[in-house]
Amino acid sequence: FFPSSPPHNYIFSSAFSYILSLALTVVRQEETTWINPWLLPFATTSATCELVVADEMIADAEKRLERFAPFIRKCWPETEQTNGLIESPLTPIPQAQKKLEEQYDVSIPGRLFLKMDSHLAIAGSVKARGGIYEVLKHAEDLALEGGKLVETDSYEAFAGEEMQKYLHQYTVQVGSTGNLGLSIGIMSAALGFKVIVHMSADAKQWKKDLLRSKGVQVVEYADDYSKAVAEGRKNSDADPMSYFVDDEKSVNLFLGYAVAAKRLQKQLTEQGITVDAEHPLLVYIPAGVGGAPGGVAYGLKRIFKDNVHCFFCEPVLCPSVLLGIATQKFEKCNVHDYGISGITHADGLACASPSGFVTRIMTNLLSGEFTVTDAKLYDYLRLLYQAEDIQIEPSSCAAFAGPVGLLQYADSAEYCSTHGLDKAMLANAVQIAWATGGRLVPEENRIEYLNTHL
């Protein structure tokens, strides 16, 4: 399932050319595409994947979120229209598609959509899926074990004083570059938990300020994400009443993200969009440590199988997931080992080492990766705002490297040819750029982003 050496495939004729290609395209820190030589047909991998994350586990996560809907609806009126479910729009962006084609002299076939997890309720990022789900599951586990409710009760009880007092005995901790900390901190505080968020040097000040305004204790580190996670885990392990949300290893986080796939399927159906062998789906998701894009992509593969092509997008200054899978070193891979700084304006993606759990799962499921310069992030941000009046975080804009680069690079164009994605097929395709954060950005920061030129 996880081969120890590169396979003989349509791009890499030997281990030597594989390694040489990686060295030339990634270590030079230039924009590029990398096609995953370990990708296998879904039927070949599904049974093994099922042993790690089964469909029943994803269905159980979906039901749990439905049970919590009355609580969420009561505490966050903005979820009224979705009946307490945290979901984002799937929005066609034809004007942005046209401008991208014009500005970069490329063809973006099919229809381009923006999956606006940037505008998810409560936390304003994709982390509202996995992060909030894990906190809700932990609260439910404690309440059930403590005899404070049964599953058939209304979960609106979690907004009550008695339940909040009960949960206040416990602490939730997490290490984060920003958005995961926001989702964990906001939801944990709303449930009554004590909360400690360990923030790396990459985290934006406004995110720290927002957390503190919610009563969250923020511990700052001058080091990177890995240090914040390690210290947070150590601090939590020392307290028997503390629970650590582990972005590098958590199955519960992964399940929360995976639920997005079934909801996306419903949105596609509602818009009259078919996904099958003649109508492929291509999805581009920004990647940091890998948890959110891994969970989303895994869920999509389980539903659409080989009719969906999942690509991750990372900054050239921190392509840790790419390197983790490409070298098969997984969590032992660190961008610093390849002379790459890991310091990027895409703060939400600044994770020097990837999740070993996710990189192993995605080894045979991920189609490939696109990398993007920091300067291009701001170019994409301005283009989207000017074309569609939508503003997202710089990190989110990494997703546009996918549709822009798909036919621009020889390797990704060859991928399309090999997988039957010819001109006619791509004309029927739906391409989705997954926007991962942005709604909670303060206005002064939005203006700063629009005026940043690198």
Steps between C-alpha positions, in 0.01 A plus 500: 500500500788737581790400268851574620628608159346701215296300250573480130233732355421741219722784625780343702686226314728425793569587860784721382283713271239516773746642751655733244159637404416564864832676560467726197134596542454532877833569666562795266186655656345582166136458407438156358274200492580158643303197389474223756659181364329291772145584392297182450145425384264546790379140482855387576531710815146517639516183711824605668373854557184359655712349778610852597189713440182312409189643335309419819734727696433790263124435522523498881681836493226644279230383743688652794511838328125471440442430872692817589309712247246634759787620722682665210181658369425647843848641558574619145195655330692519170445123471121545498476450123688170521307382809812497714726321255832668421522504121631731229377595152628343179524804276569521125765763424488547121643854504799390707547204265508735203742740668733217604510380140573848371757597761698175486442416134360155580190299427284395797258249352157417636338706775694649793339515845608632838417284802466775756621342822655843538152610606400213730305610806668534842867464403508629141726226366510133401615433857140559605442149368762283669588723793146569609398138441773365728409741779132408469580129514714550810221697668248231412726223632545682831128577533397141425760356738395744771130416462417856397300392195411213270517509121123540469503826701503836328862612474385853562583396857864581423405868508365464853668617818514154659677341205739792463593479868563128463725541195692787662681237710681398185761663277542478123840577347633522144808613307428718198622750243165676531179367348488167684560692821208728417260212440608310812514809717166653397302176529669377818440831675136500388454156657652612829839331476817666617708545184870537429618562143873468433579732208808492280690807386317482166161575656350839419454743788132552425436130549668509841301810594171341393567190707587702809177698457316166536673425829753262347852477643749547215857380549740642242819341368784656306541169318294334227184290497670173597632658821155635592347156450772322696475740795121492494497121502752490786304756702173314449646157581607635839138584592256207541206739448639627169426380147741571214373547145786357296500642147777261401334174606131546576249265336213712639627813324531296182141376532365852546666604174387186317132586564544789253502257208142379536380856544687606188335214312161638601596852389615371162172314456300809594685695228430230243862388483580136429829338595577183308748359249391754238472790744816509716549702816834667572555643847788716623549543875767701687706282733683579822560199725252313279207422730228712339583432133569135579163450666310684227683315221453164670126558530480605135688191382267273694198656327623577148786249481709540183268768362649755740858622474629656822800733501656681793650849469791624713729803512843448343642605837332218693404198284510254790216268392646471151842410640352266761324291236762534225784383723281251691652640818155624606513682838879459516536732202569865578533778241803635686687182404473612137617857551144638500417756768138412572437871554213615278225760477264202480502477880232232507723274290825558691555147631858384449416132552178333382262263674627145478145369533375705205800459271481122535127492423536735203798319347279299263209747475654840423537593133777751563595846619547853372731748670460876500712802589393740773480783246251305291275448806435874514455519123231232519342673800466830311375328185224315687392817678493706183323233294250361751501740799616212721796535734676210667826453690832481313538134609166416335617645170752217460210298357505703177842364415320180401263611224759747370773235487303194392572534127794737539746242632616202295460256790142597590404514132645149464296395805184618323592307187579182694173514695277557200452869569518606137370829362142376467497346846644810668237713327246306710704530819429691818807647667479611863742731678450435871522829691611411851474825698419868499163603647633614838786711364471856642434775248840665550668168418283453193616837370860410580470173303357678197790744502779249556735457205804277538 
